[in-house]
Amino acid sequence: MAHRLTPEVLQTLRQRLRDGKAAIQRDMAALRLSSRTVQVHLRALAHVADQVLCDLWQQADLPPAVSLLAVGGYGRAELFPCSDVDLLVLLPEGTVLEQDAGLKERVEAFIGACWDIGLEIAPSVRTPQECLDEAAKDLTVQTALLECRLLQGNAAAFAHLVARLQAALDPHAFFMGKSLELRQRHHKHEDTPYALEPNCKESPGGLRDLQTILWVAKAAGLGSSWDELARKGLATAREARRIKVNEALLSLLRARLHLLAHRREDRLVFDVQTGLAQSFGLTCSQQGRRPSEMLMRRYYWAAKAVTQLSQIFLLNIRDQLQAQTAHVPAAMRAINARFLDKDGMLEVASDDLYTEQPHAILETFLLYQRTLGIKGLSTRTLRALYNARPLMNASFRSDPVNHATFLQILQQPDGVTHALRLMNQTSVLGRYLWVFRHIVGQMQHDLFHVYTVDQHILMVLRNVRCFFIPEHSHEYPFCSQLAAGWTRPWVLYVAALFHDIAKGRGGDHSALGASDVRVFCQEHGIGDEDTELIVFLVSEHLTMSSVAQKQDLSDPEVITAFAAKVRNERYLTGLYLLTVADIRGTGPKVWSAWKGRLLEDLYRYTLRVLGGHAPDPDTVIEARKRDALKMLALHALPHLAHEKLWSQLDVGYFTRHPADEIAWHTRQLSRWLAGKHSLRSAVPASTTVVRARLSPDIEGLQVLVYAPDQDDLFARICGYFDHAGFSILDAKIHTTLEGNALDTFQVVTATLSEHYRELIGLVESELTRTVEERGPLPAPRRSGRPSRRVKSFPITPRVDLQPDERKQRWVLTISACDRPGLLYGIAHVLARHRIHLQLAKVVTLGERVEDTFLISSPALHHDKTQLAIETELLQVVA
């Protein structure tokens, strides 16, 4: 063999690698938690690997035209103790390795030698064109090649490859792809850095977030280090320093994890937390906090800072890319004298707004809730909030104006959960509610909670909020019915916010939290009646669960004692709703149908003892049904003619449709269903029913479609309306218990006139034929010019796909400029991927559409499918 990889050579290189790594790892193991020199050690490890690989390459006697490249994380000249060494063997253009036995043998010998001496490599062998082809197909390959560096070989070939990769790179598309990838990764980790066993690399606020920033910045030509980004104006010097400090902490934790586990381990699992903390010299604190608890608190604060700063960096990079490619400025609209709407992002009017007017800090989140079309905070606002943290002191917290504003945030009809989550992400919530600050990053050491205390509280608040949102009635049917009769929902939000706020202090957290919330209510001017209810809910938030699961509900004394504690129906209902929300907020696997049945039984038994009447699960919708029956009687519908249809419909249908729509649907379908099931009548020739009428709400038509459900049904309907010149303003999608679609559309058209009867007949006949057609869907058409307003003030399209609480269905949210055929394009993508649509909310706000879809499909559980769908949808709405 021509190569010189003898056992003696391999043994020498193996020993050199071991000695070099051991020396660096000893130094790394001695680093303190606050050390910032970990990056030096990571570079030193990479340098050791470089030297050994170069020696191996020379000994392998490969042709000069073949090159060895470091790619991926190793390409950054950064190597963690047990990470893979990503390598690319770059062949000359046109080389077919299988046809050159000698070259193939040398390459295989080199790769085998790497493994023999203990290098855990991740190799690839490609020509330059193959690199370009793979990069065009796979974002991961494109990212890895973005950081390639030459170790050995042909410098000219390497330079030519880099130039070709750079020429083929679309910075804007790369940014969008990495942003989608980041969101998908965050969704996979529950969109929170505060999981009790986080992944310090992949979780939100982890090292991957920082790498993503540097990747998109490098692709955009804005720099490849934090100092470069600061010099380019993408960050302040202070922000660059803070992000480097937190990067060092996360890097050190990851490196130490590798050393402790003796393998690549990026998860801070319970098993290693104590040992990891002790390796840094942490011991129990005077307050009784465990070493692991103190370590994880440091981690959570670092991850939170990374999350905040990453958002600032990414928004700045996005703005820079838009400035490079767009010829029009971002849309700017004054909201008031202090704030602007910048392309759907809330922007402060001046950088010193919060310094000059501290009251505007909380006003930011109130406007975020109230202002239609606002989806987040701009870079300028995030930076101003980050710099305004010292202003939120004791005086700020005791200001009556701020008290009133915070109470308004809780009392808004929409956006409560989003506003409070955003307040927590920007550190405002913990600085305004000082008791909340103590539980940010606070671990819960039990078998049930999978989140830190602050994240658990916000999830419980989200669950309570969902009870009052009709779109979530499929998740909480009974709770949603009870919530429909509850006044002042914000009372429950306050209770949810404080129910666990005293955890980690020692003593009974329920009693301590009740004391805290009483002070809050007094400071914020909440009336005595509501104060007493809130204090009761916080102090007793564990009681109902304990009674239901641990006591005999068939014992009258148990029910009587519980009824005496809750006192009245309002207290009982409030406690039931908070208890369900609390259990569901502990973790995705904690809730069960059994627990739900026990709690519901306890609720009903107790209500009976309190002297009320136990509400039937359908109580809330019974009135709606009665109203619908009264309307049907006016049309002389036969007695009980509604039963065939209504027996197919679940609670969700009656929740979403008002009485007049229920009556109209029943009137149109009951005779058809009676004929279909009658022994004396022939089954209707058509399996589809399409009916239309003048809409009672808008100047347009309301169209009913009843047909066997299929994956492309929604797309076919949307395609018909698009082709016929109708604009869909609203769509309610429902699937009956027998598997039939019962969909209702609100549509408008410029041709609607006094001859609407002819138009209705045309829609009913043509849409019926369209629904019953078989064959491929027509391709979406990019028709219609954007309006002058849209061209002047473009709206950035956004696509968001995330699972609902049960991880069984997915919520797809799309924001984009309105145009003809847009909804059909969206539906076409969903149909192509065989996505089942269960609910659609189509909202048109002038030139902007805000569409929400509840979808399901086994394919959505695969990351690549999610990414493909999001990417295709972005192409459709762009």
C-alpha positions in Angstrom: 0.0 0.0 0.0 1.3 3.4 -0.9 0.1 5.1 2.3 2.2 5.0 5.5 -0.5 4.5 8.2 1.5 1.8 10.1 0.5 0.6 13.6 3.4 2.5 15.0 2.4 5.8 13.4 -1.2 5.3 14.6 -0.1 4.5 18.2 2.1 7.7 18.2 -0.8 9.8 17.0 -3.2 8.2 19.4 -1.0 9.0 22.3 -0.4 12.5 21.2 -4.1 13.1 20.8 -4.8 11.6 24.3 -2.1 13.7 26.0 -3.2 16.9 24.3 -6.8 16.5 25.1 -6.1 15.4 28.7 -4.1 18.5 29.4 -6.7 20.8 28.1 -9.5 19.0 29.8 -7.7 19.1 33.2 -7.5 22.9 32.8 -11.2 23.0 31.7 -12.3 21.0 34.7 -10.6 23.5 37.0 -12.5 26.5 35.6 -14.9 28.4 37.8 -18.5 28.9 36.9 -17.9 32.5 36.2 -14.8 31.9 33.9 -14.8 33.3 30.4 -11.7 31.5 29.3 -13.6 28.4 28.2 -13.5 29.5 24.6 -9.7 29.5 24.7 -9.8 25.8 25.8 -12.3 24.9 23.1 -10.1 26.4 20.5 -7.1 24.6 22.0 -8.9 21.3 21.7 -9.7 22.1 18.0 -6.0 22.9 17.5 -4.9 19.5 18.9 -7.3 17.8 16.6 -6.1 19.9 13.7 -2.5 18.8 14.2 -3.3 15.1 14.5 -5.5 15.2 11.5 -2.9 17.0 9.4 -0.3 14.3 10.4 -2.8 11.6 9.5 -3.5 13.2 6.2 0.2 13.4 5.3 0.8 9.8 6.3 -2.2 8.7 4.2 -0.3 9.9 1.1 -3.4 11.3 -0.7 -3.0 13.2 -4.0 -2.3 17.0 -3.7 -5.6 17.7 -5.6 -7.6 16.2 -2.7 -8.3 18.5 0.3 -9.3 18.1 3.9 -11.8 20.6 5.3 -13.2 21.2 8.7 -16.9 21.9 8.6 -19.7 22.5 11.1 -18.9 23.3 14.7 -15.3 22.1 14.1 -15.1 24.5 11.2 -15.5 27.3 13.7 -12.2 26.1 15.3 -14.2 25.2 18.4 -14.4 21.6 19.7 -16.2 20.4 22.8 -14.6 17.4 24.6 -16.9 14.7 23.2 -18.3 16.4 20.1 -18.0 14.9 16.6 -15.2 16.2 14.4 -17.0 17.2 11.2 -14.8 16.6 8.2 -15.2 17.0 4.4 -12.8 15.2 2.0 -13.0 17.5 -1.1 -12.3 15.6 -4.3 -11.4 17.3 -7.6 -14.3 18.2 -9.8 -15.5 15.2 -11.9 -13.9 12.6 -9.7 -16.0 9.4 -9.3 -14.6 7.7 -6.2 -16.0 4.3 -7.1 -14.1 4.3 -10.4 -10.7 5.1 -8.7 -9.9 2.1 -6.6 -6.5 3.5 -5.4 -8.0 6.9 -4.3 -10.9 5.1 -2.6 -8.6 2.9 -0.7 -6.5 5.9 0.6 -9.6 7.8 1.6 -11.1 4.8 3.4 -7.8 4.2 5.1 -7.6 7.8 6.3 -11.2 7.7 7.7 -10.5 4.4 9.4 -7.3 5.7 10.9 -9.2 8.6 12.4 -11.5 6.2 14.2 -8.6 4.0 15.2 -6.8 6.8 17.1 -9.9 7.9 18.9 -11.2 10.8 16.8 -15.0 10.6 16.6 -15.4 12.0 13.2 -18.5 12.7 11.0 -17.0 12.5 7.5 -18.3 13.2 4.1 -16.6 12.8 0.7 -17.8 15.1 -2.1 -16.7 17.0 -5.2 -17.3 20.8 -5.3 -20.4 20.3 -7.4 -21.8 17.7 -5.1 -21.3 20.1 -2.2 -23.3 22.8 -4.1 -26.0 20.3 -5.0 -26.4 19.0 -1.4 -26.3 22.6 0.0 -29.1 23.5 -2.3 -31.3 20.6 -1.0 -30.3 20.6 2.6 -30.1 23.6 4.9 -28.0 21.6 7.4 -25.4 20.9 4.8 -25.5 24.6 3.6 -24.9 25.7 7.2 -22.0 23.3 7.8 -20.3 24.4 4.7 -20.8 28.1 5.6 -18.1 27.5 8.3 -15.7 25.4 6.4 -11.9 25.9 6.8 -9.0 24.3 5.0 -6.8 21.8 7.1 -4.7 20.2 4.3 -4.7 20.2 0.5 -5.3 22.5 -2.4 -5.8 26.1 -1.2 -6.9 27.2 -4.7 -9.6 24.5 -4.9 -10.8 25.5 -1.4 -11.0 29.2 -2.3 -12.9 28.4 -5.4 -15.4 26.2 -3.5 -15.9 29.0 -0.9 -16.5 31.5 -3.7 -19.1 29.2 -5.4 -20.9 28.6 -2.2 -21.0 32.3 -1.4 -22.4 33.0 -4.9 -25.1 30.4 -4.6 -26.1 31.5 -1.1 -29.3 33.6 -0.8 -28.9 35.5 2.5 -32.6 36.2 2.8 -33.7 32.7 2.1 -31.0 31.4 4.4 -32.3 33.7 7.2 -35.9 32.6 6.7 -34.8 28.9 6.7 -32.8 29.2 9.9 -35.6 31.2 11.5 -38.1 28.5 10.7 -35.6 25.9 12.0 -35.1 27.9 15.2 -38.9 28.1 15.8 -39.4 24.4 15.1 -36.6 23.6 17.6 -38.1 25.9 20.2 -41.5 24.2 19.7 -39.9 20.9 20.2 -38.6 22.1 23.5 -42.0 23.5 24.6 -40.9 27.1 23.7 -39.3 27.6 27.0 -35.7 27.6 28.4 -37.1 26.6 31.8 -37.7 22.9 31.4 -36.4 21.1 34.5 -34.0 19.0 32.3 -33.1 21.5 29.5 -30.7 20.8 26.7 -28.0 23.5 27.0 -27.3 23.3 23.2 -30.8 22.9 21.6 -33.3 24.4 24.1 -34.5 28.0 23.7 -31.8 30.2 25.1 -29.1 27.6 24.4 -25.9 27.6 22.4 -27.7 26.8 19.2 -29.6 30.1 19.3 -26.2 31.9 19.5 -24.8 29.9 16.6 -27.9 30.7 14.6 -27.3 34.4 15.0 -23.7 34.1 13.8 -24.7 31.9 10.9 -27.3 34.3 9.5 -25.0 37.2 10.2 -22.1 35.6 8.3 -24.4 34.6 5.4 -25.5 38.3 5.2 -22.0 39.5 5.2 -22.4 41.3 8.6 -19.7 39.6 10.5 -18.9 36.3 12.2 -18.2 37.4 15.8 -20.0 39.4 18.5 -17.5 42.2 18.3 -17.9 42.5 14.6 -21.7 42.6 14.9 -21.3 45.4 17.5 -19.0 47.3 15.2 -21.6 47.0 12.4 -24.3 48.5 14.7 -26.3 45.3 15.1 -25.7 45.4 18.9 -24.4 47.8 21.5 -21.0 47.1 23.1 -22.9 46.3 26.4 -25.1 43.8 24.6 -22.1 42.1 23.0 -20.4 41.8 26.4 -23.5 40.3 28.0 -24.0 37.8 25.2 -20.3 36.7 25.4 -20.6 36.3 29.2 -23.6 34.1 28.8 -22.2 32.2 25.9 -19.1 31.4 28.1 -21.4 30.1 30.9 -23.4 27.8 28.5 -20.2 26.6 26.8 -18.6 25.7 30.1 -21.7 23.9 31.3 -21.7 21.9 28.1 -18.0 21.1 28.2 -18.2 20.0 31.8 -21.2 17.8 31.0 -19.1 16.0 28.4 -16.3 15.5 30.9 -18.6 14.2 33.6 -20.5 11.8 31.3 -17.4 10.8 29.2 -19.6 11.1 26.1 -21.5 13.8 24.2 -24.2 14.8 26.7 -26.0 18.1 26.3 -29.0 17.6 28.6 -28.9 18.9 32.1 -30.7 15.8 33.4 -31.5 15.4 37.1 -28.9 12.6 37.4 -26.0 15.0 36.6 -27.2 18.3 38.0 -25.9 17.7 41.5 -22.6 16.3 40.4 -22.1 19.1 38.0 -22.9 21.7 40.6 -20.5 20.2 43.1 -17.8 20.1 40.4 -18.0 23.9 40.5 -17.7 24.0 44.3 -21.4 24.8 44.9 -22.7 23.8 48.3 -26.1 24.1 50.1 -27.0 27.8 50.7 -28.0 29.2 54.1 -31.6 29.4 52.7 -31.5 25.6 52.2 -31.1 25.7 48.4 -29.4 22.7 46.9 -26.3 23.0 44.8 -28.2 21.8 41.8 -30.9 24.4 42.4 -28.3 27.2 42.5 -26.6 25.9 39.4 -29.8 25.6 37.4 -30.9 29.1 38.5 -27.6 30.4 37.0 -28.4 28.4 33.8 -32.0 29.7 33.5 -30.9 33.3 34.0 -28.2 32.9 31.3 -30.7 31.2 28.9 -33.2 34.0 29.6 -30.6 36.6 28.7 -29.7 34.8 25.6 -33.3 34.6 24.6 -33.8 38.4 25.0 -30.5 39.3 23.3 -31.0 36.8 20.5 -34.3 38.4 19.6 -32.6 41.8 19.3 -29.8 40.5 17.2 -32.1 38.5 14.8 -34.5 41.4 14.3 -31.6 43.7 13.6 -30.2 41.2 11.0 -33.7 40.8 9.5 -34.0 44.6 9.2 -30.5 44.8 7.5 -31.5 42.1 5.0 -34.8 43.8 4.2 -32.9 47.1 3.8 -30.6 45.4 1.3 -33.3 43.8 -0.8 -36.4 46.1 -0.4 -36.8 49.4 -2.2 -39.5 50.7 0.2 -39.2 51.4 3.9 -41.0 49.3 6.5 -44.6 50.4 7.1 -44.7 52.9 10.0 -48.0 54.1 11.6 -48.3 56.3 14.7 -50.3 54.6 17.4 -50.0 57.5 19.8 -47.4 60.1 20.7 -45.1 57.4 22.3 -45.5 54.4 20.1 -45.5 53.4 16.4 -46.6 50.3 14.4 -43.6 49.3 12.4 -44.7 46.6 10.0 -46.7 44.8 12.7 -44.1 45.4 15.4 -44.5 47.8 18.3 -41.9 50.5 18.2 -41.0 53.2 20.7 -41.0 56.7 19.3 -37.7 57.6 20.9 -34.9 55.6 22.5 -35.2 57.5 25.8 -39.0 57.1 26.1 -38.8 54.9 29.2 -36.3 57.1 30.9 -38.4 60.2 30.3 -41.8 58.4 30.9 -41.5 55.3 33.0 -45.2 54.7 32.8 -44.8 53.8 29.2 -43.0 50.6 30.2 -46.3 48.9 31.1 -48.2 50.8 28.5 -46.0 48.9 26.0 -47.7 45.6 26.8 -51.2 47.1 27.0 -50.8 48.5 23.5 -49.4 45.1 22.4 -52.8 43.6 23.5 -55.0 46.4 22.2 -53.5 47.3 18.9 -54.8 45.2 16.0 -52.1 43.7 13.8 -49.2 44.1 16.4 -47.4 40.8 16.6 -44.4 41.6 18.7 -41.9 44.2 19.8 -39.4 45.8 17.5 -35.6 45.7 18.0 -35.7 49.3 19.2 -38.4 48.6 21.8 -36.7 45.4 23.1 -33.4 47.2 23.5 -35.1 50.1 25.3 -36.8 47.7 27.7 -33.5 45.9 28.2 -31.9 49.1 29.2 -34.8 50.3 31.3 -34.5 47.5 33.9 -32.9 49.7 36.5 -35.9 52.1 36.3 -38.3 49.4 37.6 -37.5 49.9 41.3 -39.6 50.1 44.4 -41.0 53.5 43.4 -42.0 52.1 40.0 -43.8 49.2 41.7 -45.7 51.4 44.1 -46.9 53.9 41.5 -50.7 54.0 41.3 -50.6 54.7 37.5 -48.7 51.5 37.0 -51.1 49.6 39.2 -54.0 50.7 37.0 -52.1 49.8 33.8 -51.2 46.3 35.0 -54.8 45.7 36.1 -55.9 46.8 32.6 -53.5 44.3 31.1 -55.2 41.5 33.1 -58.7 42.7 32.2 -58.2 42.9 28.4 -60.5 40.6 26.3 -57.5 39.3 24.2 -53.8 38.8 24.5 -53.5 38.3 28.3 -51.3 35.2 28.1 -49.1 36.6 25.3 -48.6 39.9 27.1 -47.6 38.3 30.4 -45.3 35.8 28.6 -43.7 38.8 26.8 -43.4 40.7 30.1 -41.6 37.7 31.6 -39.3 37.3 28.6 -38.3 40.9 28.8 -37.8 40.8 32.6 -40.6 43.3 33.2 -43.0 41.0 35.0 -40.4 40.0 37.7 -39.4 43.6 38.2 -42.9 44.9 38.5 -44.1 41.9 40.7 -41.1 41.5 42.9 -42.5 38.3 44.5 -42.6 36.8 40.9 -39.0 37.6 40.4 -38.0 35.2 43.2 -39.5 32.3 41.3 -38.0 33.0 37.9 -35.9 29.9 37.2 -37.0 28.3 40.4 -36.9 24.5 40.1 -39.7 22.2 41.4 -38.3 19.0 42.8 -41.1 16.5 42.3 -42.3 13.9 39.8 -45.0 16.0 38.3 -43.8 19.4 37.3 -41.6 19.6 34.2 -41.3 23.4 34.2 -39.8 25.9 36.5 -42.3 27.7 38.8 -42.6 30.9 36.7 -43.2 28.8 33.5 -45.7 26.6 35.3 -47.6 29.7 36.5 -47.8 31.1 33.0 -49.0 27.8 31.6 -51.7 27.6 34.2 -52.8 31.1 33.4 -52.8 30.1 29.7 -55.0 27.1 30.5 -57.5 29.3 32.4 -57.5 31.8 29.5 -58.3 29.0 27.1 -61.5 28.2 29.0 -62.8 31.5 27.7 -61.8 31.1 24.1 -64.3 29.2 21.9 -61.6 27.8 19.6 -60.2 25.8 22.5 -63.6 24.3 23.6 -62.6 21.0 22.0 -59.8 20.8 24.6 -61.9 21.7 27.7 -65.6 21.1 26.9 -67.0 21.2 30.4 -64.6 23.9 31.6 -65.5 26.0 28.6 -69.2 25.7 29.4 -68.7 26.8 33.0 -66.5 29.7 31.9 -69.2 30.9 29.5 -71.3 31.8 32.6 -68.4 33.3 34.6 -68.1 37.1 35.0 -64.8 39.0 35.4 -62.4 36.3 34.1 -59.4 38.5 35.2 -60.2 37.4 38.8 -59.1 33.8 37.8 -56.1 35.2 36.0 -54.9 36.9 39.2 -55.4 33.7 41.2 -53.5 31.7 38.6 -50.6 34.3 38.6 -50.2 34.0 42.4 -51.2 30.3 43.1 -47.5 29.1 43.3 -45.7 32.4 43.7 -44.4 31.6 47.2 -42.7 28.3 46.3 -39.2 27.9 47.4 -39.5 30.2 50.5 -40.1 27.4 53.0 -43.4 26.9 54.8 -46.9 26.5 53.2 -46.6 28.2 49.8 -50.4 28.3 49.5 -50.7 30.4 52.7 -47.8 32.6 51.8 -49.2 33.1 48.3 -52.6 34.1 49.8 -50.9 36.7 51.9 -49.0 38.0 48.8 -52.1 38.2 46.7 -54.1 40.0 49.4 -51.4 42.8 49.4 -51.6 42.8 45.6 -55.3 43.3 45.6 -55.2 46.1 48.2 -52.5 47.9 46.2 -54.4 47.6 43.0 -57.7 48.7 44.4 -59.6 45.4 43.8 -62.9 45.2 45.6 -63.4 43.2 48.8 -65.7 40.6 47.2 -63.2 39.8 44.4 -60.3 40.0 46.8 -61.8 37.4 49.1 -62.4 35.1 46.2 -58.9 35.4 44.8 -57.4 34.9 48.3 -59.5 31.8 48.7 -58.5 30.4 45.3 -54.8 30.8 46.0 -54.9 29.4 49.6 -57.1 26.4 48.5 -55.8 25.7 45.0 -54.6 22.2 46.1 -57.6 21.3 48.1 -60.0 20.1 45.3 -57.4 17.9 43.7 -56.5 16.4 47.0 -60.1 15.7 47.9 -61.0 14.2 44.5 -58.0 11.9 44.3 -57.5 10.9 47.9 -60.9 10.8 49.6 -64.0 8.7 49.1 -66.4 10.8 47.1 -69.3 8.4 47.9 -69.0 9.5 51.6 -71.6 12.3 52.2 -69.4 13.7 55.0 -66.5 14.2 52.6 -68.7 16.2 50.2 -70.4 18.1 53.0 -67.0 19.1 54.5 -65.8 20.2 51.1 -69.0 22.2 50.4 -68.5 24.0 53.7 -65.0 25.0 52.7 -66.0 26.4 49.2 -69.1 28.1 50.6 -71.0 28.9 47.3 -71.3 28.1 43.7 -69.0 30.8 42.4 -66.2 29.8 44.7 -66.7 26.1 43.7 -66.6 26.9 40.0 -63.6 29.1 40.3 -61.7 26.5 42.3 -62.7 23.8 39.8 -61.4 25.8 36.8 -58.2 26.7 38.6 -57.6 23.1 39.6 -58.0 21.7 36.1 -55.7 24.4 34.7 -53.2 23.7 37.4 -53.0 20.0 36.9 -52.8 20.4 33.1 -50.0 23.0 33.6 -47.7 20.6 35.5 -46.7 18.6 32.4 -48.2 17.0 29.3 -48.5 13.5 30.9 -50.0 14.5 34.3 -53.6 15.0 33.3 -55.8 11.9 32.7 -59.5 11.2 32.0 -59.7 9.6 35.4 -58.6 12.7 37.2 -61.0 14.7 35.1 -63.9 12.4 36.0 -63.1 12.6 39.7 -62.9 16.4 39.7 -66.1 16.7 37.7 -67.9 14.3 40.0 -66.7 16.2 43.0 -68.0 19.4 41.4 -71.4 18.0 40.7 -71.8 16.4 44.2 -70.7 19.6 45.9 -73.0 21.8 43.8 -76.0 19.6 44.9 -75.0 20.0 48.5 -74.7 23.8 48.1 -78.3 23.9 47.1 -77.8 24.7 43.5 -78.6 22.5 40.5 -75.9 20.4 39.0 -75.4 21.8 35.5 -75.6 19.3 32.7 -72.5 19.4 30.4 -74.7 20.9 27.7 -76.2 23.6 29.9 -74.5 26.5 28.2 -75.6 25.4 24.7 -79.2 24.4 25.7 -80.4 27.9 25.4 -78.9 28.1 22.0 -80.6 24.9 20.9 -83.9 26.2 22.2 -83.6 29.4 20.3 -82.8 27.4 17.2 -85.9 25.2 17.7 -88.1 28.2 18.0 -86.8 29.5 14.7 -87.3 26.1 13.1 -90.9 26.1 14.3 -91.6 29.3 12.4 -90.7 27.4 9.2 -93.1 24.5 10.0 -90.4 21.9 10.3 -91.8 18.5 11.4 -91.5 17.6 15.1 -88.1 16.0 15.9 -86.9 16.5 12.3 -83.7 18.1 13.8 -82.7 14.9 15.7 -81.0 13.1 12.8 -78.6 16.0 12.2 -78.1 17.1 15.8 -77.2 13.5 16.8 -74.1 13.9 14.5 -72.9 17.1 16.1 -70.7 17.5 19.2 -70.3 20.4 21.7 -67.8 22.2 19.5 -70.4 22.7 16.8 -72.9 24.3 19.1 -70.2 26.4 20.7 -69.0 27.9 17.4 -72.4 28.5 15.6 -75.1 31.0 16.7 -78.7 29.9 17.0 -79.7 31.3 13.6 -77.0 29.4 11.8 -77.9 26.2 13.6 -81.5 26.7 12.6 -80.5 27.4 8.9 -78.2 24.3 8.8 -81.0 22.1 10.3 -83.6 23.4 8.0 -81.5 22.8 4.9 -80.2 19.3 5.9 -83.0 17.7 7.9 -85.2 17.0 4.8 -82.2 15.7 2.9 -81.2 13.4 5.7 -84.8 12.2 6.2 -85.0 11.3 2.5 -81.6 9.6 2.6 -82.6 7.4 5.5 -86.2 6.7 4.6 -87.1 3.2 3.4 -89.8 4.7 1.2 -87.6 7.2 -0.6 -84.7 6.7 -2.9 -81.3 7.7 -1.5 -80.5 11.2 -2.9 -78.3 10.9 -6.1 -75.8 13.4 -4.7 -73.8 12.9 -1.6 -73.2 16.6 -1.3 -75.5 19.4 -0.2 -74.6 23.0 -1.0 -76.9 25.8 0.1 -76.4 29.5 0.0 -78.3 32.6 1.3 -77.8 36.3 1.8 -75.5 36.7 4.8 -77.3 38.1 7.8 -74.1 39.8 8.9 -72.3 41.1 5.8 -73.1 42.2 2.3 -72.4 38.9 0.7 -73.4 35.2 0.8 -73.3 32.6 3.5 -72.6 29.2 1.9 -73.2 25.8 3.6 -71.4 22.7 2.3 -72.3 19.3 3.7 -70.3 16.4 2.1 -68.2 13.3 3.0 -65.0 14.6 4.4 -61.7 14.3 2.5 -58.3 15.8 2.7 -58.7 18.1 -0.3 -62.3 19.2 0.4 -61.4 22.6 1.8 -58.9 23.2 -1.0 -61.6 22.4 -3.6 -64.1 24.8 -2.1 -61.5 27.5 -1.8 -60.4 26.9 -5.4 -64.0 27.3 -6.6 -64.5 30.6 -4.8 -61.2 31.8 -6.1 -62.1 30.9 -9.7 -65.6 32.3 -9.4 -64.3 35.7 -8.1 -65.4 35.4 -4.5 -63.4 36.5 -1.5 -63.7 34.4 1.6 -64.0 36.5 4.7 -64.7 33.7 7.2 -64.8 29.9 7.3 -66.1 27.6 10.0 -65.0 24.0 9.4 -66.7 21.2 11.3 -66.6 17.4 11.0 -69.6 15.5 12.2 -69.4 12.3 14.3 -70.2 10.3 11.1 -67.3 11.8 9.2 -69.1 14.4 7.1 -67.9 17.9 6.6 -70.3 20.6 7.6 -68.6 23.9 6.6 -69.9 27.4 6.5 -68.3 30.2 4.5 -68.9 34.0 4.4 -68.1 35.2 0.9 -68.3 38.5 -1.0 -68.2 39.4 -4.6 -68.3 42.6 -6.7 -71.1 41.1 -8.9 -73.7 40.7 -6.1 -76.8 42.7 -7.2 -80.5 42.5 -7.1 -80.3 39.3 -9.1 -78.8 37.5 -6.1 -81.2 34.5 -6.5 -79.6 33.6 -9.8 -76.2 33.9 -8.2 -77.2 31.7 -5.3 -78.5 29.0 -7.7 -75.3 29.2 -9.7 -73.1 28.8 -6.6 -75.2 25.9 -5.3 -75.0 23.9 -8.6 -71.4 24.7 -9.6 -69.9 24.2 -6.1 -71.7 20.9 -5.8 -70.1 19.7 -9.0 -66.7 21.0 -7.8 -66.9 19.2 -4.5 -67.9 15.9 -6.2 -65.1 16.1 -8.8 -62.3 13.6 -8.5 -58.8 14.1 -9.8 -55.8 16.3 -9.0 -56.3 19.8 -7.7 -55.6 22.7 -10.1 -52.3 24.4 -9.4 -52.7 27.7 -7.5 -52.5 30.8 -9.6 -50.5 33.9 -8.7 -53.2 36.3 -10.0 -53.9 39.9 -9.2 -51.5 42.7 -8.6 -50.9 43.8 -5.0 -52.7 47.0 -4.1 -50.8 50.3 -4.1 -51.0 50.4 -0.4 -49.4 46.9 -0.1 -46.6 47.9 -2.5 -45.9 51.0 -0.4 -46.2 49.3 2.9 -45.4 45.6 2.5 -46.4 43.3 5.3 -43.9 40.6 6.4 -45.5 37.2 6.0 -45.4 34.9 9.0 -46.2 31.3 9.4 -46.5 29.6 12.8 -47.2 25.9 13.3 -47.3 24.5 16.8 -49.1 21.7 18.6 -52.1 22.2 20.9 -51.9 21.2 24.6 -52.7 17.6 23.9 -50.1 17.2 21.2 -52.8 15.6 19.0 -53.7 18.6 16.8 -51.8 21.5 15.6 -52.6 25.2 15.4 -51.4 26.9 12.1 -51.4 30.7 12.1 -50.7 32.7 9.0 -50.3 36.4 8.6 -49.7 38.0 5.2 -50.9 40.5 2.7 -54.3 39.7 1.3 -54.6 38.9 -2.4 -56.8 36.8 -4.7 -56.2 33.1 -4.4 -54.2 33.3 -1.2 -56.5 31.0 0.8 -56.6 28.4 -2.0 -52.8 28.4 -2.1 -52.7 27.7 1.6 -55.4 25.0 1.3 -53.5 23.4 -1.7 -50.4 23.0 0.4 -52.4 21.4 3.3 -54.2 19.1 0.8 -50.9 18.0 -0.9 -49.5 16.9 2.5 -52.8 15.2 3.4 -53.4 17.5 6.3 -56.9 17.1 7.9 -58.5 20.5 8.6 -60.8 20.6 11.6 -61.3 24.3 12.1 -60.5 27.4 10.1 -60.8 31.1 11.2 -60.2 33.4 8.2 -59.9 37.0 9.3 -59.3 39.8 6.8 -58.1 43.1 8.3 -57.9 45.5 5.5 -54.8 44.5 3.5 -53.8 42.0 6.1 -55.1 38.5 6.6 -54.8 36.6 9.9 -55.8 33.0 9.4 -55.9 30.3 12.0 -56.3 26.6 11.2 -56.7 23.6 13.6 -55.2 20.7 11.7 -54.1 17.1 12.3 -52.0 14.5 10.6 -49.6 11.8 11.7 -47.0 13.4 9.3 -46.9 16.5 11.5 -45.1 14.6 14.2 -42.0 14.6 11.9 -39.7 17.6 12.0 -38.9 17.5 8.3 -42.6 17.5 7.3 -43.3 20.5 9.6 -40.3 22.4 8.1 -41.4 21.5 4.6 -45.0 22.7 5.2 -43.9 25.9 6.8 -41.4 26.6 4.0 -44.1 25.9 1.3 -46.6 28.1 3.0 -44.1 30.9 3.3 -43.6 30.7 -0.4 -47.3 30.8 -1.0 -48.0 33.8 1.2 -44.8 35.8 0.2 
